[in-house]
């Protein structure tokens, strides 16, 4: 079974326990990376039962990918946050 980077448009193969390739992982804001680790359950990629909080943060990460794909990885952080917040308004509990 292959496991690819979760970044939209990136098909790099990564170990199942990692969210994505190094480049894209570090493109995510630190608080998202922390939250992914905090909610990650070892073996979830095999049992396919990630926690609800993991699914939620994974969704937020996806939105970050989308926005950063649009504005570029070097886009101003504030701009990205603003777009992500607009997109997620009311959809997640922690942003
Ligand atoms: Zn990637």
PDB file of the backbone (N, CA, C, O) and the ligand in Angstrom, with CONECT records:
HET     ZN  A 101       1
ATOM      1  N   UNK A   1       0.851  -1.194   0.000  1.00  0.00           N
ATOM      2  CA  UNK A   1       0.000   0.000   0.000  1.00  0.00           C
ATOM      3  C   UNK A   1       0.885   1.242   0.000  1.00  0.00           C
ATOM      4  O   UNK A   1       1.805   1.366   0.809  1.00  0.00           O
ATOM      5  N   UNK A   2       0.600   2.135  -0.896  1.00  0.00           N
ATOM      6  CA  UNK A   2       1.392   3.361  -0.906  1.00  0.00           C
ATOM      7  C   UNK A   2       0.620   4.472  -0.188  1.00  0.00           C
ATOM      8  O   UNK A   2      -0.610   4.478  -0.138  1.00  0.00           O
ATOM      9  N   UNK A   3       1.361   5.371   0.342  1.00  0.00           N
ATOM     10  CA  UNK A   3       0.767   6.483   1.065  1.00  0.00           C
ATOM     11  C   UNK A   3       1.404   7.761   0.553  1.00  0.00           C
ATOM     12  O   UNK A   3       2.623   7.926   0.589  1.00  0.00           O
ATOM     13  N   UNK A   4       0.562   8.654   0.079  1.00  0.00           N
ATOM     14  CA  UNK A   4       1.099   9.881  -0.503  1.00  0.00           C
ATOM     15  C   UNK A   4       0.915  11.073   0.422  1.00  0.00           C
ATOM     16  O   UNK A   4       0.080  11.088   1.325  1.00  0.00           O
ATOM     17  N   UNK A   5       1.735  12.057   0.146  1.00  0.00           N
ATOM     18  CA  UNK A   5       1.635  13.342   0.841  1.00  0.00           C
ATOM     19  C   UNK A   5       0.197  13.849   0.717  1.00  0.00           C
ATOM     20  O   UNK A   5      -0.412  13.739  -0.347  1.00  0.00           O
ATOM     21  N   UNK A   6      -0.343  14.405   1.805  1.00  0.00           N
ATOM     22  CA  UNK A   6      -1.730  14.866   1.777  1.00  0.00           C
ATOM     23  C   UNK A   6      -1.900  16.232   1.132  1.00  0.00           C
ATOM     24  O   UNK A   6      -3.021  16.723   0.990  1.00  0.00           O
ATOM     25  N   UNK A   7      -0.809  16.835   0.748  1.00  0.00           N
ATOM     26  CA  UNK A   7      -0.885  18.153   0.104  1.00  0.00           C
ATOM     27  C   UNK A   7      -1.588  18.002  -1.239  1.00  0.00           C
ATOM     28  O   UNK A   7      -1.297  17.091  -2.014  1.00  0.00           O
ATOM     29  N   UNK A   8      -2.515  18.912  -1.493  1.00  0.00           N
ATOM     30  CA  UNK A   8      -3.239  18.827  -2.747  1.00  0.00           C
ATOM     31  C   UNK A   8      -2.287  18.998  -3.920  1.00  0.00           C
ATOM     32  O   UNK A   8      -1.586  20.006  -4.012  1.00  0.00           O
ATOM     33  N   UNK A   9      -2.260  18.033  -4.801  1.00  0.00           N
ATOM     34  CA  UNK A   9      -1.410  18.137  -5.976  1.00  0.00           C
ATOM     35  C   UNK A   9      -0.017  17.575  -5.787  1.00  0.00           C
ATOM     36  O   UNK A   9       0.783  17.585  -6.722  1.00  0.00           O
ATOM     37  N   UNK A  10       0.292  17.080  -4.588  1.00  0.00           N
ATOM     38  CA  UNK A  10       1.597  16.477  -4.358  1.00  0.00           C
ATOM     39  C   UNK A  10       1.417  14.966  -4.268  1.00  0.00           C
ATOM     40  O   UNK A  10       0.566  14.480  -3.523  1.00  0.00           O
ATOM     41  N   UNK A  11       2.216  14.232  -5.022  1.00  0.00           N
ATOM     42  CA  UNK A  11       2.035  12.782  -5.038  1.00  0.00           C
ATOM     43  C   UNK A  11       3.234  12.047  -4.472  1.00  0.00           C
ATOM     44  O   UNK A  11       3.424  10.853  -4.704  1.00  0.00           O
ATOM     45  N   UNK A  12       4.037  12.789  -3.726  1.00  0.00           N
ATOM     46  CA  UNK A  12       5.227  12.190  -3.158  1.00  0.00           C
ATOM     47  C   UNK A  12       4.839  11.106  -2.152  1.00  0.00           C
ATOM     48  O   UNK A  12       3.928  11.279  -1.342  1.00  0.00           O
ATOM     49  N   UNK A  13       5.551   9.995  -2.227  1.00  0.00           N
ATOM     50  CA  UNK A  13       5.269   8.912  -1.303  1.00  0.00           C
ATOM     51  C   UNK A  13       5.912   9.187   0.051  1.00  0.00           C
ATOM     52  O   UNK A  13       7.085   9.555   0.126  1.00  0.00           O
ATOM     53  N   UNK A  14       5.147   9.009   1.107  1.00  0.00           N
ATOM     54  CA  UNK A  14       5.684   9.229   2.456  1.00  0.00           C
ATOM     55  C   UNK A  14       5.275   8.061   3.352  1.00  0.00           C
ATOM     56  O   UNK A  14       4.284   7.386   3.072  1.00  0.00           O
ATOM     57  N   UNK A  15       6.032   7.814   4.434  1.00  0.00           N
ATOM     58  CA  UNK A  15       5.634   6.752   5.360  1.00  0.00           C
ATOM     59  C   UNK A  15       4.227   7.024   5.889  1.00  0.00           C
ATOM     60  O   UNK A  15       3.869   8.180   6.117  1.00  0.00           O
ATOM     61  N   UNK A  16       3.433   5.987   6.083  1.00  0.00           N
ATOM     62  CA  UNK A  16       2.026   6.155   6.463  1.00  0.00           C
ATOM     63  C   UNK A  16       1.804   7.009   7.702  1.00  0.00           C
ATOM     64  O   UNK A  16       0.782   7.685   7.817  1.00  0.00           O
ATOM     65  N   UNK A  17       2.756   6.984   8.630  1.00  0.00           N
ATOM     66  CA  UNK A  17       2.520   7.756   9.855  1.00  0.00           C
ATOM     67  C   UNK A  17       2.768   9.253   9.665  1.00  0.00           C
ATOM     68  O   UNK A  17       2.442  10.057  10.538  1.00  0.00           O
ATOM     69  N   UNK A  18       3.342   9.617   8.528  1.00  0.00           N
ATOM     70  CA  UNK A  18       3.578  11.041   8.293  1.00  0.00           C
ATOM     71  C   UNK A  18       2.445  11.645   7.478  1.00  0.00           C
ATOM     72  O   UNK A  18       1.886  11.003   6.589  1.00  0.00           O
ATOM     73  N   UNK A  19       2.119  12.893   7.799  1.00  0.00           N
ATOM     74  CA  UNK A  19       1.033  13.574   7.093  1.00  0.00           C
ATOM     75  C   UNK A  19       1.409  13.858   5.649  1.00  0.00           C
ATOM     76  O   UNK A  19       0.599  13.711   4.734  1.00  0.00           O
ATOM     77  N   UNK A  20       2.649  14.264   5.470  1.00  0.00           N
ATOM     78  CA  UNK A  20       3.058  14.608   4.114  1.00  0.00           C
ATOM     79  C   UNK A  20       4.556  14.692   3.977  1.00  0.00           C
ATOM     80  O   UNK A  20       5.291  14.406   4.922  1.00  0.00           O
ATOM     81  N   UNK A  21       5.011  15.084   2.807  1.00  0.00           N
ATOM     82  CA  UNK A  21       6.440  15.201   2.575  1.00  0.00           C
ATOM     83  C   UNK A  21       6.983  16.368   3.396  1.00  0.00           C
ATOM     84  O   UNK A  21       6.236  17.221   3.875  1.00  0.00           O
ATOM     85  N   UNK A  22       8.295  16.377   3.541  1.00  0.00           N
ATOM     86  CA  UNK A  22       8.949  17.363   4.386  1.00  0.00           C
ATOM     87  C   UNK A  22       8.597  18.800   3.982  1.00  0.00           C
ATOM     88  O   UNK A  22       8.267  19.637   4.823  1.00  0.00           O
ATOM     89  N   UNK A  23       8.675  19.057   2.695  1.00  0.00           N
ATOM     90  CA  UNK A  23       8.435  20.409   2.200  1.00  0.00           C
ATOM     91  C   UNK A  23       7.037  20.909   2.578  1.00  0.00           C
ATOM     92  O   UNK A  23       6.873  22.035   3.047  1.00  0.00           O
ATOM     93  N   UNK A  24       6.056  20.067   2.370  1.00  0.00           N
ATOM     94  CA  UNK A  24       4.679  20.490   2.613  1.00  0.00           C
ATOM     95  C   UNK A  24       4.307  20.439   4.082  1.00  0.00           C
ATOM     96  O   UNK A  24       3.516  21.255   4.556  1.00  0.00           O
ATOM     97  N   UNK A  25       4.871  19.490   4.799  1.00  0.00           N
ATOM     98  CA  UNK A  25       4.624  19.411   6.235  1.00  0.00           C
ATOM     99  C   UNK A  25       5.049  20.723   6.894  1.00  0.00           C
ATOM    100  O   UNK A  25       4.324  21.300   7.705  1.00  0.00           O
ATOM    101  N   UNK A  26       6.249  21.173   6.519  1.00  0.00           N
ATOM    102  CA  UNK A  26       6.750  22.396   7.157  1.00  0.00           C
ATOM    103  C   UNK A  26       6.127  23.656   6.587  1.00  0.00           C
ATOM    104  O   UNK A  26       6.349  24.748   7.109  1.00  0.00           O
ATOM    105  N   UNK A  27       5.359  23.519   5.535  1.00  0.00           N
ATOM    106  CA  UNK A  27       4.630  24.670   5.007  1.00  0.00           C
ATOM    107  C   UNK A  27       3.393  24.942   5.863  1.00  0.00           C
ATOM    108  O   UNK A  27       2.849  26.046   5.853  1.00  0.00           O
ATOM    109  N   UNK A  28       2.959  23.925   6.600  1.00  0.00           N
ATOM    110  CA  UNK A  28       1.786  24.110   7.462  1.00  0.00           C
ATOM    111  C   UNK A  28       2.179  24.910   8.697  1.00  0.00           C
ATOM    112  O   UNK A  28       3.310  24.807   9.171  1.00  0.00           O
ATOM    113  N   UNK A  29       1.254  25.700   9.217  1.00  0.00           N
ATOM    114  CA  UNK A  29       1.559  26.442  10.439  1.00  0.00           C
ATOM    115  C   UNK A  29       1.860  25.474  11.589  1.00  0.00           C
ATOM    116  O   UNK A  29       1.316  24.372  11.652  1.00  0.00           O
ATOM    117  N   UNK A  30       2.722  25.907  12.475  1.00  0.00           N
ATOM    118  CA  UNK A  30       3.137  25.062  13.586  1.00  0.00           C
ATOM    119  C   UNK A  30       1.958  24.538  14.406  1.00  0.00           C
ATOM    120  O   UNK A  30       1.962  23.381  14.827  1.00  0.00           O
ATOM    121  N   UNK A  31       0.953  25.378  14.634  1.00  0.00           N
ATOM    122  CA  UNK A  31      -0.167  24.939  15.488  1.00  0.00           C
ATOM    123  C   UNK A  31      -0.940  23.791  14.848  1.00  0.00           C
ATOM    124  O   UNK A  31      -1.497  22.942  15.543  1.00  0.00           O
ATOM    125  N   UNK A  32      -0.969  23.774  13.534  1.00  0.00           N
ATOM    126  CA  UNK A  32      -1.648  22.667  12.855  1.00  0.00           C
ATOM    127  C   UNK A  32      -0.807  21.402  12.973  1.00  0.00           C
ATOM    128  O   UNK A  32      -1.327  20.315  13.226  1.00  0.00           O
ATOM    129  N   UNK A  33       0.510  21.563  12.786  1.00  0.00           N
ATOM    130  CA  UNK A  33       1.385  20.395  12.902  1.00  0.00           C
ATOM    131  C   UNK A  33       1.292  19.805  14.305  1.00  0.00           C
ATOM    132  O   UNK A  33       1.218  18.588  14.471  1.00  0.00           O
ATOM    133  N   UNK A  34       1.298  20.674  15.307  1.00  0.00           N
ATOM    134  CA  UNK A  34       1.187  20.198  16.695  1.00  0.00           C
ATOM    135  C   UNK A  34      -0.117  19.454  16.899  1.00  0.00           C
ATOM    136  O   UNK A  34      -0.162  18.406  17.544  1.00  0.00           O
ATOM    137  N   UNK A  35      -1.172  20.013  16.340  1.00  0.00           N
ATOM    138  CA  UNK A  35      -2.479  19.411  16.536  1.00  0.00           C
ATOM    139  C   UNK A  35      -2.617  18.070  15.803  1.00  0.00           C
ATOM    140  O   UNK A  35      -3.280  17.149  16.278  1.00  0.00           O
ATOM    141  N   UNK A  36      -1.992  17.991  14.668  1.00  0.00           N
ATOM    142  CA  UNK A  36      -2.025  16.719  13.947  1.00  0.00           C
ATOM    143  C   UNK A  36      -1.350  15.639  14.799  1.00  0.00           C
ATOM    144  O   UNK A  36      -1.870  14.533  14.950  1.00  0.00           O
ATOM    145  N   UNK A  37      -0.181  15.983  15.352  1.00  0.00           N
ATOM    146  CA  UNK A  37       0.502  14.992  16.199  1.00  0.00           C
ATOM    147  C   UNK A  37      -0.301  14.680  17.450  1.00  0.00           C
ATOM    148  O   UNK A  37      -0.366  13.530  17.885  1.00  0.00           O
ATOM    149  N   UNK A  38      -0.908  15.698  18.023  1.00  0.00           N
ATOM    150  CA  UNK A  38      -1.635  15.513  19.277  1.00  0.00           C
ATOM    151  C   UNK A  38      -2.860  14.619  19.091  1.00  0.00           C
ATOM    152  O   UNK A  38      -3.275  13.920  20.015  1.00  0.00           O
ATOM    153  N   UNK A  39      -3.429  14.648  17.897  1.00  0.00           N
ATOM    154  CA  UNK A  39      -4.657  13.888  17.688  1.00  0.00           C
ATOM    155  C   UNK A  39      -4.410  12.588  16.921  1.00  0.00           C
ATOM    156  O   UNK A  39      -5.318  11.777  16.735  1.00  0.00           O
ATOM    157  N   UNK A  40      -3.161  12.410  16.482  1.00  0.00           N
ATOM    158  CA  UNK A  40      -2.815  11.213  15.714  1.00  0.00           C
ATOM    159  C   UNK A  40      -2.778   9.984  16.626  1.00  0.00           C
ATOM    160  O   UNK A  40      -2.209  10.021  17.717  1.00  0.00           O
ATOM    161  N   UNK A  41      -3.395   8.899  16.158  1.00  0.00           N
ATOM    162  CA  UNK A  41      -3.331   7.645  16.915  1.00  0.00           C
ATOM    163  C   UNK A  41      -2.475   6.661  16.139  1.00  0.00           C
ATOM    164  O   UNK A  41      -2.779   6.349  14.988  1.00  0.00           O
ATOM    165  N   UNK A  42      -1.403   6.167  16.759  1.00  0.00           N
ATOM    166  CA  UNK A  42      -0.546   5.234  16.021  1.00  0.00           C
ATOM    167  C   UNK A  42      -1.381   4.073  15.479  1.00  0.00           C
ATOM    168  O   UNK A  42      -2.193   3.484  16.193  1.00  0.00           O
ATOM    169  N   UNK A  43      -1.167   3.765  14.224  1.00  0.00           N
ATOM    170  CA  UNK A  43      -1.891   2.648  13.627  1.00  0.00           C
ATOM    171  C   UNK A  43      -3.192   3.054  12.947  1.00  0.00           C
ATOM    172  O   UNK A  43      -3.851   2.218  12.330  1.00  0.00           O
ATOM    173  N   UNK A  44      -3.571   4.327  13.050  1.00  0.00           N
ATOM    174  CA  UNK A  44      -4.854   4.744  12.472  1.00  0.00           C
ATOM    175  C   UNK A  44      -4.889   4.569  10.949  1.00  0.00           C
ATOM    176  O   UNK A  44      -5.948   4.389  10.349  1.00  0.00           O
ATOM    177  N   UNK A  45      -3.684   4.627  10.339  1.00  0.00           N
ATOM    178  CA  UNK A  45      -3.653   4.470   8.883  1.00  0.00           C
ATOM    179  C   UNK A  45      -3.924   3.020   8.484  1.00  0.00           C
ATOM    180  O   UNK A  45      -4.236   2.732   7.329  1.00  0.00           O
ATOM    181  N   UNK A  46      -3.802   2.120   9.444  1.00  0.00           N
ATOM    182  CA  UNK A  46      -4.106   0.715   9.163  1.00  0.00           C
ATOM    183  C   UNK A  46      -5.546   0.405   9.579  1.00  0.00           C
ATOM    184  O   UNK A  46      -6.306  -0.218   8.838  1.00  0.00           O
ATOM    185  N   UNK A  47      -5.895   0.856  10.778  1.00  0.00           N
ATOM    186  CA  UNK A  47      -7.245   0.571  11.268  1.00  0.00           C
ATOM    187  C   UNK A  47      -8.289   1.488  10.638  1.00  0.00           C
ATOM    188  O   UNK A  47      -9.489   1.229  10.732  1.00  0.00           O
ATOM    189  N   UNK A  48      -7.824   2.564   9.991  1.00  0.00           N
ATOM    190  CA  UNK A  48      -8.718   3.519   9.318  1.00  0.00           C
ATOM    191  C   UNK A  48      -9.760   4.111  10.263  1.00  0.00           C
ATOM    192  O   UNK A  48     -10.916   4.305   9.888  1.00  0.00           O
ATOM    193  N   UNK A  49      -9.339   4.391  11.481  1.00  0.00           N
ATOM    194  CA  UNK A  49     -10.300   5.000  12.405  1.00  0.00           C
ATOM    195  C   UNK A  49      -9.700   6.203  13.139  1.00  0.00           C
ATOM    196  O   UNK A  49      -9.640   6.225  14.368  1.00  0.00           O
ATOM    197  N   UNK A  50      -9.257   7.204  12.367  1.00  0.00           N
ATOM    198  CA  UNK A  50      -8.715   8.383  13.028  1.00  0.00           C
ATOM    199  C   UNK A  50      -9.777   9.038  13.905  1.00  0.00           C
ATOM    200  O   UNK A  50     -10.972   8.930  13.630  1.00  0.00           O
ATOM    201  N   UNK A  51      -9.339   9.711  14.948  1.00  0.00           N
ATOM    202  CA  UNK A  51     -10.280  10.371  15.848  1.00  0.00           C
ATOM    203  C   UNK A  51     -10.975  11.519  15.145  1.00  0.00           C
ATOM    204  O   UNK A  51     -10.493  12.021  14.129  1.00  0.00           O
ATOM    205  N   UNK A  52     -12.101  11.930  15.686  1.00  0.00           N
ATOM    206  CA  UNK A  52     -12.852  13.040  15.105  1.00  0.00           C
ATOM    207  C   UNK A  52     -11.996  14.301  15.074  1.00  0.00           C
ATOM    208  O   UNK A  52     -12.068  15.077  14.121  1.00  0.00           O
ATOM    209  N   UNK A  53     -11.184  14.510  16.112  1.00  0.00           N
ATOM    210  CA  UNK A  53     -10.354  15.722  16.128  1.00  0.00           C
ATOM    211  C   UNK A  53      -9.265  15.659  15.072  1.00  0.00           C
ATOM    212  O   UNK A  53      -8.868  16.685  14.521  1.00  0.00           O
ATOM    213  N   UNK A  54      -8.779  14.446  14.787  1.00  0.00           N
ATOM    214  CA  UNK A  54      -7.779  14.323  13.722  1.00  0.00           C
ATOM    215  C   UNK A  54      -8.408  14.664  12.374  1.00  0.00           C
ATOM    216  O   UNK A  54      -7.821  15.380  11.563  1.00  0.00           O
ATOM    217  N   UNK A  55      -9.592  14.148  12.154  1.00  0.00           N
ATOM    218  CA  UNK A  55     -10.286  14.426  10.892  1.00  0.00           C
ATOM    219  C   UNK A  55     -10.522  15.927  10.749  1.00  0.00           C
ATOM    220  O   UNK A  55     -10.379  16.489   9.663  1.00  0.00           O
ATOM    221  N   UNK A  56     -10.882  16.562  11.855  1.00  0.00           N
ATOM    222  CA  UNK A  56     -11.140  17.993  11.822  1.00  0.00           C
ATOM    223  C   UNK A  56      -9.878  18.780  11.464  1.00  0.00           C
ATOM    224  O   UNK A  56      -9.915  19.666  10.610  1.00  0.00           O
ATOM    225  N   UNK A  57      -8.773  18.456  12.113  1.00  0.00           N
ATOM    226  CA  UNK A  57      -7.548  19.201  11.830  1.00  0.00           C
ATOM    227  C   UNK A  57      -7.037  18.880  10.423  1.00  0.00           C
ATOM    228  O   UNK A  57      -6.439  19.728   9.762  1.00  0.00           O
ATOM    229  N   UNK A  58      -7.280  17.646   9.975  1.00  0.00           N
ATOM    230  CA  UNK A  58      -6.862  17.296   8.619  1.00  0.00           C
ATOM    231  C   UNK A  58      -7.618  18.135   7.591  1.00  0.00           C
ATOM    232  O   UNK A  58      -7.079  18.499   6.546  1.00  0.00           O
ATOM    233  N   UNK A  59      -8.872  18.432   7.910  1.00  0.00           N
ATOM    234  CA  UNK A  59      -9.668  19.290   7.022  1.00  0.00           C
ATOM    235  C   UNK A  59      -9.078  20.688   6.955  1.00  0.00           C
ATOM    236  O   UNK A  59      -8.967  21.279   5.881  1.00  0.00           O
ATOM    237  N   UNK A  60      -8.700  21.211   8.120  1.00  0.00           N
ATOM    238  CA  UNK A  60      -8.111  22.544   8.158  1.00  0.00           C
ATOM    239  C   UNK A  60      -6.809  22.555   7.360  1.00  0.00           C
ATOM    240  O   UNK A  60      -6.533  23.495   6.615  1.00  0.00           O
ATOM    241  N   UNK A  61      -6.021  21.506   7.524  1.00  0.00           N
ATOM    242  CA  UNK A  61      -4.756  21.418   6.786  1.00  0.00           C
ATOM    243  C   UNK A  61      -5.034  21.452   5.287  1.00  0.00           C
ATOM    244  O   UNK A  61      -4.290  22.069   4.525  1.00  0.00           O
ATOM    245  N   UNK A  62      -6.084  20.802   4.878  1.00  0.00           N
ATOM    246  CA  UNK A  62      -6.449  20.762   3.470  1.00  0.00           C
ATOM    247  C   UNK A  62      -6.774  22.160   2.944  1.00  0.00           C
ATOM    248  O   UNK A  62      -6.408  22.526   1.827  1.00  0.00           O
ATOM    249  N   UNK A  63      -7.463  22.922   3.774  1.00  0.00           N
ATOM    250  CA  UNK A  63      -7.797  24.281   3.360  1.00  0.00           C
ATOM    251  C   UNK A  63      -6.518  25.113   3.233  1.00  0.00           C
ATOM    252  O   UNK A  63      -6.381  25.917   2.312  1.00  0.00           O
ATOM    253  N   UNK A  64      -5.593  24.911   4.162  1.00  0.00           N
ATOM    254  CA  UNK A  64      -4.310  25.612   4.058  1.00  0.00           C
ATOM    255  C   UNK A  64      -3.629  25.282   2.735  1.00  0.00           C
ATOM    256  O   UNK A  64      -3.083  26.164   2.071  1.00  0.00           O
ATOM    257  N   UNK A  65      -3.666  24.006   2.357  1.00  0.00           N
ATOM    258  CA  UNK A  65      -3.055  23.600   1.081  1.00  0.00           C
ATOM    259  C   UNK A  65      -3.685  24.373  -0.068  1.00  0.00           C
ATOM    260  O   UNK A  65      -2.997  24.937  -0.918  1.00  0.00           O
ATOM    261  N   UNK A  66      -4.986  24.381  -0.067  1.00  0.00           N
ATOM    262  CA  UNK A  66      -5.730  25.050  -1.123  1.00  0.00           C
ATOM    263  C   UNK A  66      -5.317  26.513  -1.238  1.00  0.00           C
ATOM    264  O   UNK A  66      -4.987  27.005  -2.317  1.00  0.00           O
ATOM    265  N   UNK A  67      -5.347  27.193  -0.094  1.00  0.00           N
ATOM    266  CA  UNK A  67      -5.021  28.614  -0.099  1.00  0.00           C
ATOM    267  C   UNK A  67      -3.565  28.834  -0.509  1.00  0.00           C
ATOM    268  O   UNK A  67      -3.262  29.742  -1.282  1.00  0.00           O
ATOM    269  N   UNK A  68      -2.675  28.003   0.010  1.00  0.00           N
ATOM    270  CA  UNK A  68      -1.266  28.190  -0.327  1.00  0.00           C
ATOM    271  C   UNK A  68      -0.973  27.814  -1.771  1.00  0.00           C
ATOM    272  O   UNK A  68      -0.064  28.371  -2.386  1.00  0.00           O
ATOM    273  N   UNK A  69      -1.725  26.887  -2.308  1.00  0.00           N
ATOM    274  CA  UNK A  69      -1.551  26.569  -3.724  1.00  0.00           C
ATOM    275  C   UNK A  69      -1.960  27.778  -4.569  1.00  0.00           C
ATOM    276  O   UNK A  69      -1.408  28.032  -5.639  1.00  0.00           O
ATOM    277  N   UNK A  70      -2.926  28.499  -4.061  1.00  0.00           N
ATOM    278  CA  UNK A  70      -3.424  29.654  -4.783  1.00  0.00           C
ATOM    279  C   UNK A  70      -2.492  30.855  -4.647  1.00  0.00           C
ATOM    280  O   UNK A  70      -2.217  31.554  -5.622  1.00  0.00           O
ATOM    281  N   UNK A  71      -2.011  31.085  -3.428  1.00  0.00           N
ATOM    282  CA  UNK A  71      -1.191  32.281  -3.178  1.00  0.00           C
ATOM    283  C   UNK A  71       0.309  32.017  -3.193  1.00  0.00           C
ATOM    284  O   UNK A  71       1.111  32.950  -3.189  1.00  0.00           O
ATOM    285  N   UNK A  72       0.677  30.761  -3.210  1.00  0.00           N
ATOM    286  CA  UNK A  72       2.096  30.424  -3.163  1.00  0.00           C
ATOM    287  C   UNK A  72       2.551  30.185  -1.739  1.00  0.00           C
ATOM    288  O   UNK A  72       2.014  30.768  -0.797  1.00  0.00           O
ATOM    289  N   UNK A  73       3.546  29.324  -1.586  1.00  0.00           N
ATOM    290  CA  UNK A  73       4.018  28.964  -0.242  1.00  0.00           C
ATOM    291  C   UNK A  73       4.597  30.161   0.495  1.00  0.00           C
ATOM    292  O   UNK A  73       4.661  30.177   1.724  1.00  0.00           O
ATOM    293  N   UNK A  74       5.016  31.161  -0.271  1.00  0.00           N
ATOM    294  CA  UNK A  74       5.644  32.308   0.376  1.00  0.00           C
ATOM    295  C   UNK A  74       4.649  33.457   0.609  1.00  0.00           C
ATOM    296  O   UNK A  74       5.042  34.566   0.972  1.00  0.00           O
ATOM    297  N   UNK A  75       3.402  33.183   0.400  1.00  0.00           N
ATOM    298  CA  UNK A  75       2.395  34.223   0.612  1.00  0.00           C
ATOM    299  C   UNK A  75       2.424  34.679   2.067  1.00  0.00           C
ATOM    300  O   UNK A  75       2.767  33.902   2.957  1.00  0.00           O
ATOM    301  N   UNK A  76       2.060  35.948   2.308  1.00  0.00           N
ATOM    302  CA  UNK A  76       2.088  36.434   3.690  1.00  0.00           C
ATOM    303  C   UNK A  76       1.182  35.584   4.582  1.00  0.00           C
ATOM    304  O   UNK A  76       0.044  35.272   4.231  1.00  0.00           O
ATOM    305  N   UNK A  77       1.717  35.227   5.731  1.00  0.00           N
ATOM    306  CA  UNK A  77       1.025  34.357   6.663  1.00  0.00           C
ATOM    307  C   UNK A  77      -0.357  34.900   7.041  1.00  0.00           C
ATOM    308  O   UNK A  77      -1.324  34.150   7.175  1.00  0.00           O
ATOM    309  N   UNK A  78      -0.420  36.219   7.207  1.00  0.00           N
ATOM    310  CA  UNK A  78      -1.679  36.838   7.630  1.00  0.00           C
ATOM    311  C   UNK A  78      -2.754  36.637   6.571  1.00  0.00           C
ATOM    312  O   UNK A  78      -3.919  36.377   6.871  1.00  0.00           O
ATOM    313  N   UNK A  79      -2.318  36.767   5.317  1.00  0.00           N
ATOM    314  CA  UNK A  79      -3.246  36.605   4.194  1.00  0.00           C
ATOM    315  C   UNK A  79      -3.794  35.181   4.173  1.00  0.00           C
ATOM    316  O   UNK A  79      -4.992  34.961   3.991  1.00  0.00           O
ATOM    317  N   UNK A  80      -2.903  34.232   4.360  1.00  0.00           N
ATOM    318  CA  UNK A  80      -3.312  32.831   4.356  1.00  0.00           C
ATOM    319  C   UNK A  80      -4.273  32.555   5.509  1.00  0.00           C
ATOM    320  O   UNK A  80      -5.317  31.931   5.320  1.00  0.00           O
ATOM    321  N   UNK A  81      -3.918  33.020   6.698  1.00  0.00           N
ATOM    322  CA  UNK A  81      -4.785  32.822   7.862  1.00  0.00           C
ATOM    323  C   UNK A  81      -6.163  33.408   7.624  1.00  0.00           C
ATOM    324  O   UNK A  81      -7.184  32.806   7.955  1.00  0.00           O
ATOM    325  N   UNK A  82      -6.165  34.606   7.039  1.00  0.00           N
ATOM    326  CA  UNK A  82      -7.419  35.306   6.798  1.00  0.00           C
ATOM    327  C   UNK A  82      -8.307  34.487   5.845  1.00  0.00           C
ATOM    328  O   UNK A  82      -9.498  34.299   6.091  1.00  0.00           O
ATOM    329  N   UNK A  83      -7.702  34.011   4.765  1.00  0.00           N
ATOM    330  CA  UNK A  83      -8.457  33.223   3.781  1.00  0.00           C
ATOM    331  C   UNK A  83      -8.977  31.923   4.391  1.00  0.00           C
ATOM    332  O   UNK A  83     -10.109  31.507   4.148  1.00  0.00           O
ATOM    333  N   UNK A  84      -8.117  31.298   5.187  1.00  0.00           N
ATOM    334  CA  UNK A  84      -8.502  30.039   5.803  1.00  0.00           C
ATOM    335  C   UNK A  84      -9.655  30.265   6.769  1.00  0.00           C
ATOM    336  O   UNK A  84     -10.607  29.486   6.812  1.00  0.00           O
ATOM    337  N   UNK A  85      -9.559  31.336   7.542  1.00  0.00           N
ATOM    338  CA  UNK A  85     -10.628  31.631   8.507  1.00  0.00           C
ATOM    339  C   UNK A  85     -11.945  31.905   7.795  1.00  0.00           C
ATOM    340  O   UNK A  85     -13.010  31.465   8.228  1.00  0.00           O
ATOM    341  N   UNK A  86     -11.848  32.638   6.698  1.00  0.00           N
ATOM    342  CA  UNK A  86     -13.046  32.942   5.912  1.00  0.00           C
ATOM    343  C   UNK A  86     -13.697  31.637   5.449  1.00  0.00           C
ATOM    344  O   UNK A  86     -14.910  31.446   5.541  1.00  0.00           O
ATOM    345  N   UNK A  87     -12.846  30.761   4.954  1.00  0.00           N
ATOM    346  CA  UNK A  87     -13.329  29.498   4.414  1.00  0.00           C
ATOM    347  C   UNK A  87     -13.945  28.611   5.497  1.00  0.00           C
ATOM    348  O   UNK A  87     -14.939  27.921   5.272  1.00  0.00           O
ATOM    349  N   UNK A  88     -13.330  28.651   6.667  1.00  0.00           N
ATOM    350  CA  UNK A  88     -13.741  27.729   7.720  1.00  0.00           C
ATOM    351  C   UNK A  88     -14.773  28.300   8.680  1.00  0.00           C
ATOM    352  O   UNK A  88     -15.200  27.635   9.624  1.00  0.00           O
ATOM    353  N   UNK A  89     -15.157  29.518   8.428  1.00  0.00           N
ATOM    354  CA  UNK A  89     -16.037  30.210   9.357  1.00  0.00           C
ATOM    355  C   UNK A  89     -17.127  29.305   9.913  1.00  0.00           C
ATOM    356  O   UNK A  89     -18.012  28.847   9.190  1.00  0.00           O
ATOM    357  N   UNK A  90     -17.041  29.063  11.201  1.00  0.00           N
ATOM    358  CA  UNK A  90     -18.072  28.284  11.859  1.00  0.00           C
ATOM    359  C   UNK A  90     -18.008  26.781  11.597  1.00  0.00           C
ATOM    360  O   UNK A  90     -18.796  26.021  12.160  1.00  0.00           O
ATOM    361  N   UNK A  91     -17.090  26.355  10.760  1.00  0.00           N
ATOM    362  CA  UNK A  91     -17.078  24.931  10.428  1.00  0.00           C
ATOM    363  C   UNK A  91     -16.246  24.101  11.382  1.00  0.00           C
ATOM    364  O   UNK A  91     -16.504  22.910  11.555  1.00  0.00           O
ATOM    365  N   UNK A  92     -15.262  24.707  11.997  1.00  0.00           N
ATOM    366  CA  UNK A  92     -14.481  23.959  12.987  1.00  0.00           C
ATOM    367  C   UNK A  92     -14.474  24.721  14.287  1.00  0.00           C
ATOM    368  O   UNK A  92     -14.678  25.934  14.319  1.00  0.00           O
ATOM    369  N   UNK A  93     -14.233  23.987  15.368  1.00  0.00           N
ATOM    370  CA  UNK A  93     -14.384  24.589  16.671  1.00  0.00           C
ATOM    371  C   UNK A  93     -13.160  25.317  17.176  1.00  0.00           C
ATOM    372  O   UNK A  93     -13.255  26.076  18.140  1.00  0.00           O
ATOM    373  N   UNK A  94     -12.016  25.111  16.556  1.00  0.00           N
ATOM    374  CA  UNK A  94     -10.804  25.612  17.208  1.00  0.00           C
ATOM    375  C   UNK A  94     -10.050  26.700  16.475  1.00  0.00           C
ATOM    376  O   UNK A  94      -8.950  27.059  16.895  1.00  0.00           O
ATOM    377  N   UNK A  95     -10.588  27.234  15.410  1.00  0.00           N
ATOM    378  CA  UNK A  95      -9.788  28.251  14.703  1.00  0.00           C
ATOM    379  C   UNK A  95     -10.293  29.648  15.043  1.00  0.00           C
ATOM    380  O   UNK A  95      -9.751  30.637  14.549  1.00  0.00           O
TER     381      UNK A  95
HETATM  382 ZN    ZN A 101       4.126  17.030  -0.543  1.00  0.00          ZN
END
